[in-house]
Amino acid sequence: MIESLKRLEKCFQYVTISGYHLNGEVFFSHLHSDQYTQFLYFFANTAWKNGLDETFSQKLMNLIRYISGMFVSYKCKLPDIFIFYHAVGSVIGNADYSDFLVVFQNVTINTGNSVNGELVPKIGKGCFLAAGAKIIGNKTIGDRVSIGVNALIYNESVLSDTIVICLDGKSVIKKDIKKNVWHKITFLWKYRRKYQMKKTIGFCIPCYNEEKNILKLYNAIKENTYKFNDYEFIYLFIDNYSTDKTRDILKDLAKDDKNVKIIFNTKNFGPARSGAFGFYNTPGDAVITMACDLQDPPELISSFIKKWEEGNKLILGRKVSSEEKRLMFFSENFIIK
């Protein structure tokens, strides 16, 4: 039981909701049904992991159902930091969860499958599930996603920093431009870096028929960012309907690196529209755009990051030479100036 209480204390220290702290210390009451439900989960899960009689964990799981009408298996690998908030009637299946998860009442998360030895669906950090929210299928849910009342995600990937709302009976996914993510209200967000919640830098990489350059650029970015241990890097490639092997290479790359994200355009929208859409959908606290043909030197990435760390909101690079056509080169330099 002591190990279970330690897990509970570690979880509750990040919660901002009243009733979870008293006189500056973490507070737990068995008379608080939400708190008691979380304790019973930790107790059942810890007992099972430590090899105790499985019947004991099964009884604790049934006790959760009697108290809140909620189903969560003692085998379910919930994150270290999460909260059940009036989670009556919720069904929490086995999935790949991340920290700062918020679950309200009547939420449903289906039990996924094992794909290439990894549990799916993958649910990113800071996922907020309002009353009646449902995640069905094996697709990935990004970081800081808020799924609203009665909204349904059915076998569809959701990018980071988005909100999902139910509008006229249909679920609509919108970019959360203002970062109005509700988990920030629930948890002490200032501790996110202390507890492995690294800042994220996204690379937006538009490409078209770049089969010879994709891996070169990807490896070059890796070589120039490996020293930045305080950041997580996301690589979003948006392919503008390539006719070579670009798409196959990107699929293979995404299988090997979970931080590689891909958008496949259904037709060629032109470099400007495709690049803008990619930039708009690239997750991260900051976004760096890179030309896939290596026209933008990866060696300058560290300089850009350092300038951003100094408080600059926008950093632009100016080319002094280029292999592009002369008119395009001089036009770009004129714009940058």
C-alpha positions in Angstrom: 0.0 0.0 0.0 2.9 2.4 0.7 4.1 2.2 -2.9 0.5 3.0 -4.1 0.3 6.0 -1.8 3.6 7.3 -3.1 2.3 7.0 -6.7 -0.8 8.8 -5.6 1.2 11.6 -3.9 3.4 12.0 -7.0 0.3 12.4 -9.1 -1.7 14.7 -6.9 1.2 17.2 -6.4 0.6 18.5 -9.9 -3.2 19.0 -9.5 -4.5 22.5 -9.0 -8.1 21.6 -8.1 -9.2 22.5 -4.6 -9.3 19.5 -2.2 -6.1 18.0 -3.4 -3.9 20.1 -1.2 -4.1 21.2 2.4 -1.7 23.8 4.0 0.7 23.4 1.1 0.9 19.6 1.3 -0.7 16.9 -0.9 -4.0 15.8 0.6 -5.9 12.6 0.1 -9.3 11.7 1.5 -11.0 8.3 1.1 -14.3 10.1 1.3 -13.5 12.0 -1.9 -14.8 9.6 -4.5 -12.5 10.8 -7.4 -9.4 10.6 -5.2 -10.4 7.2 -3.8 -11.0 5.9 -7.3 -7.5 6.9 -8.3 -6.0 5.4 -5.2 -7.8 2.1 -5.9 -6.4 2.0 -9.4 -2.9 2.6 -8.1 -3.4 0.0 -5.4 -4.7 -2.6 -7.9 -2.1 -1.9 -10.6 0.8 -1.9 -8.1 -0.4 -5.2 -6.6 -0.7 -6.8 -10.0 2.8 -5.5 -11.2 4.3 -6.9 -8.0 3.0 -10.3 -8.6 0.4 -10.5 -5.8 -2.7 -12.7 -6.0 -4.5 -11.4 -9.1 -7.9 -12.0 -7.4 -7.0 -9.1 -5.0 -6.6 -6.7 -8.0 -9.8 -7.9 -9.5 -11.7 -7.2 -6.3 -10.3 -3.7 -6.2 -11.3 -3.1 -9.8 -14.8 -4.2 -9.0 -14.8 -1.8 -6.1 -14.1 1.0 -8.5 -17.1 0.0 -10.5 -19.3 -0.1 -7.4 -18.2 3.4 -6.3 -18.2 5.2 -9.7 -19.7 3.0 -12.3 -16.3 3.4 -14.0 -14.3 0.6 -15.7 -10.5 0.7 -15.8 -8.5 -2.5 -15.7 -5.7 -3.0 -13.1 -3.6 -4.0 -16.1 -4.2 -0.7 -17.9 -1.0 1.4 -18.0 -2.2 4.8 -17.1 0.4 7.6 -16.8 2.0 8.8 -13.6 0.1 12.1 -13.8 -3.7 12.0 -14.5 -7.0 12.9 -12.9 -10.5 11.3 -12.9 -12.9 14.3 -12.5 -16.5 13.1 -11.8 -15.6 10.3 -14.1 -18.9 8.4 -13.5 -19.6 5.8 -16.2 -16.3 6.2 -18.0 -14.6 3.3 -19.8 -10.9 3.5 -19.9 -9.3 0.9 -22.2 -5.7 -0.1 -22.6 -3.8 2.4 -24.7 -0.4 4.2 -24.8 -1.2 7.1 -22.4 0.9 10.1 -21.6 1.0 12.4 -18.6 -1.4 15.2 -17.7 -4.5 13.2 -18.8 -7.9 14.5 -17.7 -11.0 12.2 -17.8 -14.5 13.5 -17.1 -17.7 11.4 -16.9 -19.0 9.0 -19.6 -15.7 9.1 -21.4 -14.8 6.1 -23.6 -11.4 5.1 -24.8 -11.4 1.7 -26.5 -8.8 -1.0 -25.8 -6.4 -0.9 -28.8 -4.2 -3.4 -30.4 -0.5 -4.1 -30.4 1.1 -2.8 -33.7 4.7 -3.7 -34.3 5.0 -4.5 -30.6 3.6 -1.1 -29.5 0.3 -0.5 -27.9 -2.2 1.7 -29.8 -3.9 4.2 -29.8 -1.1 6.6 -28.6 -2.5 9.5 -26.6 -0.2 12.4 -26.2 0.6 14.6 -23.2 -2.1 16.9 -21.9 -5.1 15.2 -23.4 -8.4 16.6 -22.0 -11.5 14.5 -22.3 -14.7 16.3 -21.5 -18.0 14.6 -20.6 -19.1 12.1 -23.2 -15.8 12.3 -25.2 -14.9 9.2 -27.1 -11.7 7.9 -28.7 -12.4 4.8 -30.9 -9.8 3.2 -33.1 -6.0 2.9 -33.2 -5.0 6.3 -34.5 -2.6 8.7 -32.7 -3.9 11.6 -30.6 -1.2 14.4 -30.4 -0.1 16.5 -27.4 -2.3 19.1 -25.8 -5.5 17.9 -27.5 -8.9 18.9 -26.0 -11.9 16.7 -26.9 -15.1 18.5 -26.1 -18.5 17.3 -24.8 -19.9 14.3 -26.7 -17.2 14.7 -29.4 -16.2 11.5 -31.1 -12.8 10.6 -32.6 -13.3 7.6 -34.8 -10.2 6.0 -36.1 -8.7 9.4 -37.0 -5.4 10.9 -36.1 -5.5 14.3 -34.3 -2.5 16.6 -34.5 -1.1 18.4 -31.5 -2.6 21.7 -30.2 -6.1 21.1 -31.5 -9.6 21.0 -30.1 -12.4 18.7 -31.1 -16.0 19.9 -30.7 -19.3 18.3 -31.4 -21.3 20.6 -33.8 -24.7 19.6 -35.0 -23.9 16.0 -34.1 -20.6 15.9 -36.0 -17.1 16.2 -34.6 -15.1 19.1 -35.9 -11.3 19.4 -35.4 -9.9 22.9 -35.1 -6.4 24.2 -34.6 -6.2 25.6 -31.1 -4.5 28.9 -32.0 -4.9 30.5 -28.6 -3.7 27.3 -26.8 -6.9 27.2 -24.8 -6.2 23.7 -23.6 -8.1 22.8 -20.4 -5.4 20.6 -18.9 -3.5 23.8 -18.0 -6.3 24.7 -15.6 -6.2 21.3 -14.0 -2.4 20.8 -13.5 0.4 22.9 -12.3 1.8 23.6 -15.8 4.9 25.4 -14.5 6.2 22.0 -13.5 6.0 20.5 -17.0 9.7 20.8 -17.7 10.6 19.4 -14.3 8.6 16.4 -15.0 9.9 15.6 -18.5 7.5 17.9 -20.2 10.0 19.3 -22.6 9.4 22.2 -24.9 8.8 21.1 -28.5 10.3 22.5 -31.6 8.6 21.5 -34.9 10.3 21.3 -38.2 8.0 22.0 -41.2 9.5 20.4 -44.3 7.5 20.8 -47.5 8.6 18.3 -50.2 8.0 17.4 -53.8 9.9 14.6 -55.5 12.7 14.7 -52.9 13.5 11.0 -52.7 17.3 11.8 -52.8 17.2 14.5 -50.1 14.7 13.3 -47.4 17.1 11.2 -45.4 20.0 13.6 -46.0 18.0 16.4 -44.5 16.5 14.3 -41.7 20.0 13.1 -40.6 21.4 16.6 -40.9 18.8 18.0 -38.6 19.4 15.2 -36.1 23.2 16.0 -36.2 22.6 19.6 -35.4 20.0 19.2 -32.6 21.2 16.3 -30.5 22.9 18.6 -28.0 19.6 20.3 -27.2 18.4 17.9 -24.5 15.8 20.2 -23.1 13.7 20.0 -26.3 11.6 17.4 -28.1 11.8 17.7 -31.9 9.0 16.9 -34.3 9.5 16.5 -38.0 6.4 17.2 -40.1 6.9 16.5 -43.8 4.1 17.7 -46.1 4.3 16.0 -49.5 2.8 17.9 -52.4 1.7 14.9 -54.4 5.2 13.5 -55.3 5.5 11.2 -58.3 8.8 9.5 -57.2 9.5 7.4 -54.1 9.2 10.3 -51.7 6.0 8.9 -50.1 7.4 5.4 -49.6 10.6 6.8 -47.9 8.5 9.0 -45.6 6.3 6.1 -44.6 9.4 4.0 -43.7 10.9 7.0 -41.8 7.7 7.4 -39.8 7.7 3.8 -38.8 11.2 4.2 -37.4 10.7 7.5 -35.6 7.5 8.3 -33.8 8.3 12.0 -34.0 8.1 12.0 -37.8 4.7 13.2 -38.9 3.4 13.2 -42.5 0.8 15.0 -44.5 0.1 13.6 -47.9 -1.7 16.1 -50.2 -4.4 14.6 -52.4 -3.1 16.7 -55.3 -0.4 19.3 -56.0 -1.5 22.5 -54.4 1.6 24.5 -55.4 4.5 25.2 -53.1 3.0 28.3 -51.4 -0.3 26.8 -50.4 1.2 23.4 -49.4 4.0 25.0 -47.4 1.5 27.3 -45.6 -0.8 24.5 -44.7 2.2 22.5 -43.4 3.4 25.4 -41.3 -0.1 25.9 -39.8 -0.3 22.2 -38.8 3.2 21.8 -37.4 3.1 21.2 -33.6 5.5 22.9 -31.2 6.3 25.8 -29.0 8.4 27.1 -32.0 8.4 26.1 -35.7 11.4 26.0 -38.1 10.8 25.7 -41.8 13.3 23.8 -43.8 13.6 23.3 -47.6 13.9 19.6 -48.3 16.4 20.2 -51.0 19.0 21.4 -48.4 19.0 25.0 -49.6 18.5 26.0 -45.9 21.7 25.1 -44.1 21.0 22.7 -41.1 24.1 24.0 -39.5 22.3 27.2 -38.6 19.5 25.5 -36.6 21.4 25.9 -33.3 21.8 29.7 -34.0 18.1 30.0 -34.7 17.2 28.2 -31.4 19.5 30.3 -29.4 18.0 33.5 -30.9 14.6 32.2 -30.0 15.7 31.4 -26.4 16.8 35.1 -26.1 13.1 36.0 -26.5 12.9 36.8 -30.2 9.5 35.8 -31.6 10.5 35.7 -35.2 13.9 34.9 -36.7 14.7 35.1 -40.4 17.7 34.0 -42.3 19.1 35.8 -45.3 20.7 33.9 -48.2 23.9 35.3 -49.6 24.1 32.7 -52.4 21.9 30.0 -53.8 21.6 27.4 -56.5 18.1 28.7 -57.3 17.2 30.6 -60.4 18.4 34.2 -60.2 15.0 35.8 -60.3 13.7 33.6 -57.4 16.9 34.2 -55.4 16.8 38.0 -55.6 13.0 38.0 -55.0 13.5 36.1 -51.7 16.3 38.3 -50.5 14.2 41.4 -51.3 11.3 40.1 -49.3 13.5 39.1 -46.3 15.0 42.6 -46.2 
